[in-house]
Amino acid sequence: MAAEVHLRASGSADRAVPVLAELAGPTPVGLHALRALAEAAQAPEDLRPTLRACAFSPRRLMCDSPFSGPRHPDEELRAVAFALLATG
């Protein structure tokens, strides 16, 4: 993901964070974007409703996959969303 590479290479979140925030959500790409935002400790205010929906959904939001590993992707999605909500 180009925005994530830009963020890591430049250390500047100003251009990467809005792109990552647009991609963030309950999809494999969205989860990847959320991880990058968590690494940068950046949670834009307009992303907070999506983060709350991911963190507090009573249902599964992501499909299970043979590539998921031992944990269901929803577990990581919730954990990353909670972590981002904690970043003020």
NUFIBA-279736 format. One line per field, with one value per residue (C-alpha): residue in one letter; residue number from 1; z, x, y. Coordinates in Angstrom, 2 decimals, padded with zeros to 5 digits. Layout:
BEGIN
code <- c(a, ...)
pos <- c(NUM, ...)
pz <- c(Z, ...)
px <- c(X, ...)
py <- c(Y, ...)
***
This chain:
BEGIN
code <- c(m, a, a, e, v, h, l, r, a, s, g, s, a, d, r, a, v, p, v, l, a, e, l, a, g, p, t, p, v, g, l, h, a, l, r, a, l, a, e, a, a, q, a, p, e, d, l, r, p, t, l, r, a, c, a, f, s, p, r, r, l, m, c, d, s, p, f, s, g, p, r, h, p, d, e, e, l, r, a, v, a, f, a, l, l, a, t, g)
pos <- c(1, 2, 3, 4, 5, 6, 7, 8, 9, 10, 11, 12, 13, 14, 15, 16, 17, 18, 19, 20, 21, 22, 23, 24, 25, 26, 27, 28, 29, 30, 31, 32, 33, 34, 35, 36, 37, 38, 39, 40, 41, 42, 43, 44, 45, 46, 47, 48, 49, 50, 51, 52, 53, 54, 55, 56, 57, 58, 59, 60, 61, 62, 63, 64, 65, 66, 67, 68, 69, 70, 71, 72, 73, 74, 75, 76, 77, 78, 79, 80, 81, 82, 83, 84, 85, 86, 87, 88)
pz <- c(000.00, -001.16, 001.71, 004.25, 002.44, 002.31, 006.02, 006.92, 004.54, 005.29, 008.87, 007.87, 008.50, 006.85, 003.42, 004.34, 007.19, 005.12, 002.50, 005.12, 006.90, 003.64, 003.26, 006.90, 007.68, 008.03, 004.95, 004.59, 003.02, 005.64, 008.46, 006.92, 006.82, 010.45, 011.45, 009.72, 011.46, 014.80, 014.18, 013.52, 016.51, 014.26, 014.47, 012.54, 014.12, 011.07, 011.40, 014.94, 013.90, 011.83, 014.71, 017.13, 014.69, 014.33, 018.04, 019.35, 016.65, 018.17, 014.89, 012.82, 010.28, 008.39, 006.66, 007.86, 005.51, 005.29, 005.48, 008.73, 010.98, 014.35, 015.23, 013.41, 011.66, 013.69, 016.85, 015.39, 013.85, 017.26, 019.01, 016.52, 016.58, 020.40, 020.31, 017.84, 019.88, 022.86, 020.91, 021.79)
px <- c(000.00, 001.63, 000.35, 001.83, 005.19, 005.16, 004.41, 007.23, 009.75, 009.10, 007.87, 005.38, 001.75, 000.24, -000.27, -000.54, -003.08, -006.02, -005.48, -005.20, -008.29, -010.27, -009.28, -009.85, -012.71, -013.80, -012.03, -008.58, -007.26, -009.08, -007.55, -004.11, -004.76, -005.90, -002.70, -000.65, -002.64, -002.11, 001.65, 001.62, -000.71, -002.99, -006.79, -008.44, -011.64, -013.73, -012.58, -013.94, -017.47, -015.90, -013.61, -016.54, -018.52, -015.58, -014.79, -018.32, -020.11, -021.95, -021.59, -018.66, -017.64, -014.97, -015.09, -012.92, -010.15, -007.70, -005.01, -006.37, -004.12, -005.21, -007.33, -010.40, -009.71, -012.50, -010.44, -007.59, -009.99, -011.57, -008.20, -006.78, -009.99, -009.89, -006.22, -006.94, -009.90, -007.56, -005.23, -006.66)
py <- c(000.00, 003.22, 005.36, 002.97, 002.95, 006.75, 006.91, 004.56, 006.08, 009.72, 009.51, 012.19, 011.34, 014.42, 012.83, 009.15, 009.29, 010.63, 007.92, 005.18, 006.50, 006.28, 002.63, 001.69, -000.67, -004.28, -005.66, -007.22, -003.99, -001.92, -003.95, -003.44, 000.32, 000.27, -001.52, 001.19, 003.92, 002.18, 001.98, 005.72, 006.31, 008.36, 008.25, 011.09, 012.37, 011.46, 007.83, 007.49, 006.32, 003.53, 002.61, 002.46, 000.30, -002.10, -002.20, -002.68, -004.68, -007.63, -009.55, -010.67, -008.06, -009.94, -013.29, -016.10, -017.09, -019.97, -017.27, -015.79, -017.81, -019.10, -016.06, -014.82, -011.48, -009.84, -010.30, -008.28, -005.76, -005.11, -004.92, -002.43, -000.35, -000.21, 000.80, 003.59, 004.83, 005.10, 007.42, 010.77)
***
